[in-house]
Amino acid sequence: MEVKARSSFAFGLPEESVTHQKQQKLVAAAFIYIESKLSKLEDMRFDVVSVDLAQERPWLITNAFEVNM
């Protein structure tokens, strides 16, 4: 899970900062974790929590992106 927060949308929404490069790093870390725990790859899911600090409002984006294996 990735958590991003912004106090202003001047530079975009919080979830927009989870770029493709950041997604690749999260996926690589997840694979290392999965291998160490001997978990099933099909159980893997990537969520993003986006927080609007100005309005003090979080929201969860379930399955924010998919992994192309």
C-alpha positions in Angstrom: 0.0 0.0 0.0 1.2 3.5 -0.8 0.0 6.5 1.1 0.3 10.0 -0.4 -0.9 13.3 1.1 -1.2 16.9 -0.1 -2.2 20.1 1.6 -2.9 21.7 -1.8 -3.7 20.4 -5.3 -1.3 22.9 -6.9 0.9 20.0 -8.0 -1.9 17.5 -8.7 -3.8 15.0 -6.7 -1.9 12.9 -4.1 -2.5 9.6 -6.0 -1.0 11.1 -9.2 2.4 11.0 -7.5 2.4 7.2 -7.7 4.1 7.2 -11.0 4.9 4.2 -13.2 8.5 4.2 -11.8 7.1 4.3 -8.2 4.8 1.4 -9.1 7.7 -0.6 -10.4 9.6 -0.1 -7.1 6.5 -1.2 -5.2 6.1 -4.3 -7.3 9.8 -5.2 -6.9 9.5 -4.9 -3.1 6.3 -6.9 -3.1 7.9 -9.8 -5.0 10.8 -9.9 -2.5 8.3 -10.0 0.3 6.1 -12.7 -1.4 9.2 -14.8 -2.0 10.3 -14.5 1.6 6.9 -15.5 2.9 6.2 -18.2 0.3 2.8 -16.5 -0.4 0.8 -16.9 -3.7 1.4 -14.2 -6.3 -2.3 -14.2 -7.2 -3.0 -12.9 -3.7 -1.0 -9.7 -4.4 -2.9 -6.4 -4.6 -1.7 -2.8 -4.8 -3.8 -0.1 -3.0 -3.2 3.6 -2.7 -4.4 5.8 0.1 -4.8 9.4 -1.0 -5.2 12.1 1.7 -6.5 15.6 1.2 -4.8 17.4 4.1 -6.7 20.7 3.5 -10.1 18.9 4.0 -8.7 16.2 6.3 -10.2 13.6 4.0 -8.6 10.3 3.1 -9.8 7.8 0.5 -8.7 4.3 -0.4 -8.1 3.3 -4.1 -8.4 -0.4 -4.0 -6.4 -2.3 -6.8 -4.9 1.1 -7.9 -2.8 -0.6 -10.5 -2.1 -4.0 -11.9 1.1 -6.0 -12.3 1.9 -7.2 -15.8 3.7 -10.6 -15.2 
